[in-house]
C-alpha cells in the first residue's frame, strides 16, 4: 500500500501519521511505498527544488521509514516530481534535441538527478528495500540515454533493487527495462479489461525476464470509478460496494498470473479520516470500507501461500 501521498511538509512525523501507518499495517500490508513529491513550477521548468516546501523534510522521510520498519513493513522509497500548476507529470517535456536558449532534457535530468541521488542516499542509509526512480513520466520515457546514465549514477549510491513506475498502457513502450531490477506500472485498468491488459503485460515480462508488480493500482469508492479508476475527479456518489467489486476483480486477475509479484495499492493518507466518515469518503483509501476488509483477508491468504 502506498502511504503518505503527496508528502506535504509537516504531515509525516506526527501522532496522526503514526496512527495512520499503524492502521495500514493492521490490514495485513507487508510492503509500503513512501511516496512524496517535489514540485517544479511548470511542465517546461528545469529546476526541481526538492529541499523546499511543500516537500517533506529529510527528517520526516527518515522518521517514516523507521516507523514502517518498526511495524515490520518493507519500504519502497518513491520520490516523485509534480508540477505546481497542476499539469500531470506525464506531460513534462522538452525538445527531443537540445537547442541553445531553450529548456532541455539535459538540464531537466541534471536537476532530477540531484533529487534522485539525494533520495538514494537516504534509502541506502536507512536500509530501504527498493527505490522507485520515477513515476508515470510518459514524455520522459523516451529519453533512454538519460535514464540509463541516471540509473548508473544511482547504483553508485544505492545498493538495493531499482524499479521504474511507468504509466498504464506504457509497459510495452519503455525500451530500457533491462537497466532496472524490477518492472512496475500503474495498473488503473477499467473493470472488464484486466485479462487483456495482463496478456499484453505478460509479453513484456517474458521478453525482458524481470520481476513485475503493480506499483500503483486501485479504485476510488465512488460510483462510476470502476470504469475509469485513474480519474481522481470523476463525479459520482460514494460507493463502497463498487470499490470492493473492483478490488475483487483486480485481486482475482492478478492472482491467476504467477508472474505478478504483488500490488502496491493506491493509497493511504498520512492524515486518515475517521471510521465514522468512511462511508462518505469517496477517495482511494480503503480504510473502514468493504474493500479494506477484502484487502486484509486477501493479503493474509496471499501471505500464507508465500506470495509477496
Secondary structure, DSSP 8 states (H G I E B T S, - for coil): -EESTT-BTTSSSSHHHHHHHHHHHTTT--EEEEEEEEEESSTT-----TTSTTB--HHHHHHHHHHHHHTT-EEEEEEEEEETTS--GGG----SS--TTS--HHHHHHHHHHHHHHHHHHHHHTT-SEEEEEE--TTGGG-HHHHHHHHHHHHTT--SEEEEEE-TT-TTT-S-GGGSSEEEEE----TT-HHHHHHHHHHHHHHHT-EEEEEE----SBTTGGGSTT-TT----B-HHHHHHHHHHHHHHHHT-TTEEEE--S-B-SS---GGGGGG--SS--TTSHHHHHHHHHHHHHHHHT--
